[in-house]
Structures are given as C-alpha cells and as structure tokens.
Amino acid sequence: MNLLVISNNPHRASFKQRIEIYLAMLRDNGIHCEVARLPAGSLARSRVFARAQNFDGVVLHKKGLNFFDAFWLRQHSRRMIYDFDDAVMYSPKTPERDSFSRLRRFRRSVQAADLVIAGNSYLAAQARRFSPHVEIVPTGLNVDDYQARTDVESDGKIRLVWIGSRTTLRYLAEIVPALSEIGSQFSNVVLRIICDDFLDVPNLRVEKRQWFSDKQAADLAACDIGLAPLPDNRFTRGKCGFKVLQYGACGLPVVASPVGVNAEYVVDGVTGFHARSIPEWIDTISRLVTNRQLRMQMGREGRVKVERFDVKIIGEQLLGLLKRHLNSAGAESCKG
C-alpha cells in the first residue's frame, strides 16, 4: 500500500512526532509513504492534489482546507485521512473569541476525510461535531532516546526545566512570579530553558540552552523537576502534553497546570503535582526542592507511566488503524 502524506511544514515538531517518527515502521509493515509539502500557490497545490489518485490513500496533516482545496483533494483521493494534534479551530492568541474562518477550514478538512485521527479526547470531541469517523491516537515518543534520572551526585544545584518553542514561551512567563519567589527562597535552584528563545527571571539564575533535536534529551536528563504551565482556554485544552511525556521519560517529577491531558498525564501526588495558582506553584516546587527522595520516587513513577506512550506501542495502534482503513477501502472497491 502507498500513502501520500501532505503537510504544510514537514519540519515542524508536530509533523516529526505525529508522522515522521513512524515512517520507517510503516514501510517495514507494507505501507510506503511519500511526503509532499503543500505549496503556497493554488495551481501548485492542485498539482499535488492530482497526484493523490496514484496512491491508495492520502494523509493530510493538520492543514485546514479552503473550499477549492477540499474539493480537489477529495476528488482525487481514494481514501483521505486527516491527522491533527492542536485545537486548530481556535486562535491561540484569542481562544475565547470564535474564529469562523478557522472553524470553516477545520470543518471542511474533517468532513472531507474518511478517517480523522485526533491527538486526544478533547480534539476528538471537536472533530465529532462534523464526522462520526474519528479515532484517538496520542502523540508518542521514543522512550529509549531519554535517560531516566539516577540517584547520583551532581554539582549541588537543583534544576527546574522547561522545554518548548518561542510561541509557547509566554506560558512559562505566566509563572515568573512563582519562579522568582523560589529563587529568593533557595540559592541552589536554577532554571534551565530549552528553547529557541529565552526569558529572564528575577532572583533566579537561568540556564539558556538552545533547542537541538539531538541534544534535548541529554539537556533534560541533567535536570530535576519538569515544569508544564498552561493557561486554561479552548486552545490549550487541545495540547497533547508532549513535554510532560519527555519529562516522564527522563524520570523527572512534573509540576503542571491541570489543563487538558496534563491533568491525566501528571498524576497529582504520584508522578508530580498539579498547580492552579502562583501560591500552588511556589508550594509544590518547594516541596520537591526540599525532598530529594520524593523527587526520585515521583520520577520513577512517571517513567513507568510514560512507557505506554512509546512509539512502538503508539505505532502499532496507528498501523492497525491505517491497515483496517485502507483494506476496507480496497474491499469496497472490489465489490464495486
């Protein structure tokens, strides 16, 4: 079987974790994928869509389609699969204000698809407003790429860590008052930011590490406490909690806002703590800073929990969905 995979940007982290990480496994199991970047011009896009007729199916990653794109892609596709892992129907800047253009594009992509694959239950519920053919496949990670913390001596510093992108750095900025207070209370605490941009925190030393795909795991594993702040709104509830999985794979306890899957992935009092306010952020981080045994215990629990999101397990789930879907398409074609 052959799949055409269409993405606006095959270099974005979302594509790498949702699609690229599984391409070799799919190929080894008889599903050969060709990745095409969706060009800007309508004529160039129509040429990409026309190629879909030469494949058993098409996977559209995250893109909301305009009327003409949806029509032509549907016309040329034997089977169309739509995969998304963000609340693309809402604006990240103004999530509580309805964006009719975003919603229309999302609805078209969902309605055009024979199968919709959502990253979590919140996103699946959004898609089921427009289609009954929705399945959930969480974002996975290669757990073996991350080294769990061991109880070894360090330089005496306790490292808080946040990993993310320039566009999500504002979520970390919202807890700067708590981090500043932690810095005032504990002279041995530092904050490590792994990103393509940075911020400063009063009273707290900040280690600024540029994000590199081949260095992020080692940069995380040298830390002690993972941070996952999020405001609670219609966009952030669709986040798939990838940084929480990364922290867990490194054996780090996590302090997180209980928003979306964060509330599920971080088991309060077991793998970390939930924090809903600045005082709760200060209290929970302080408890972990002052209790090394608790950090290690929660980190071990988190490592166990994250193993069910390993790419081998999530990949089997994805493979099964694709094979059932494409085989049923072939059977329908034979009957016709």
C-alpha positions, 0 to 999 in steps of 0.5 A: 500500500502507498500513502501520500502524506501532505503537510504544510511544514514537514519540519515542524515538531508536530509533523516529526512526532505525529508522522515522521517518527513512524515512517520507517515502521510503516514501510517495514509493515507494507505501507510506503509513504511519500511526503509532499509539502503543500505549496503556497500557490493554488495551481501548485497545490492542485498539482499535488492534489492530482497526484493523490489518485496514484496512491491508495490513500492520502494523509493530510496533516493538520492543514485546514482546507479552503473550499477549492482545496477540499474539493480537489483533494477529495476528488482525487483521493481514494481514501483521505485521512486527516491527522491533527494534534492542536485545537486548530479551530481556535486562535491561540492568541484569542481562544475565547473569541470564535474564529469562523474562518478557522472553524470553516477550514477545520470543518471542511478538512474533517468532513472531507476525510474518511478517517480523522485521527485526533491527538486526544479526547478533547480534539476528538470531541471537536472533530465529532461535531462534523464526522462520526469517523474519528479515532484517538491516537496520542502523540508518542515518543521514543522512550529509549532516546531519554535517560531516566534520572539516577540517584547520583551526585551532581554539582549541588544545584537543583534544576527546574526545566522547561522545554518548548518553542518561542510561541509557547514561551509566554506560558512559562512567563505566566509563572515568573512570579512563582519562579522568582519567589523560589529563587529568593527562597533557595540559592541552589535552584536554577532554571534551565530553558530549552528553547529557541528563545529565552526569558529572564527571571528575577532572583533566579539564575537561568540556564539558556540552552538552545533547542537541538533535536539531538541534544534535548534529551541529554539537556533534560536528563541533567535536570530535576523537576519538569515544569508544564504551565498552561493557561486554561482556554479552548486552545490549550485544552487541545495540547497533547502534553508532549513535554510532560511525556519527555519529562516522564521519560527522563524520570523527572517529577512534573509540576503542571497546570491541570489543563487538558491531558496534563491533568491525566498525564501528571498524576497529582501526588504520584508522578508530580503535582498539579498547580492552579495558582502562583501560591500552588506553584511556589508550594509544590516546587518547594516541596520537591526542592526540599525532598530529594527522595520524593523527587526520585520516587515521583520520577520513577513513577512517571517513567513507568507511566510514560512507557505506554506512550512509546512509539512502538506501542503508539505505532502499532495502534496507528498501523492497525488503524491505517491497515483496517482503513485502507483494506476496507477501502480496497474491499469496497472497491472490489465489490464495486 
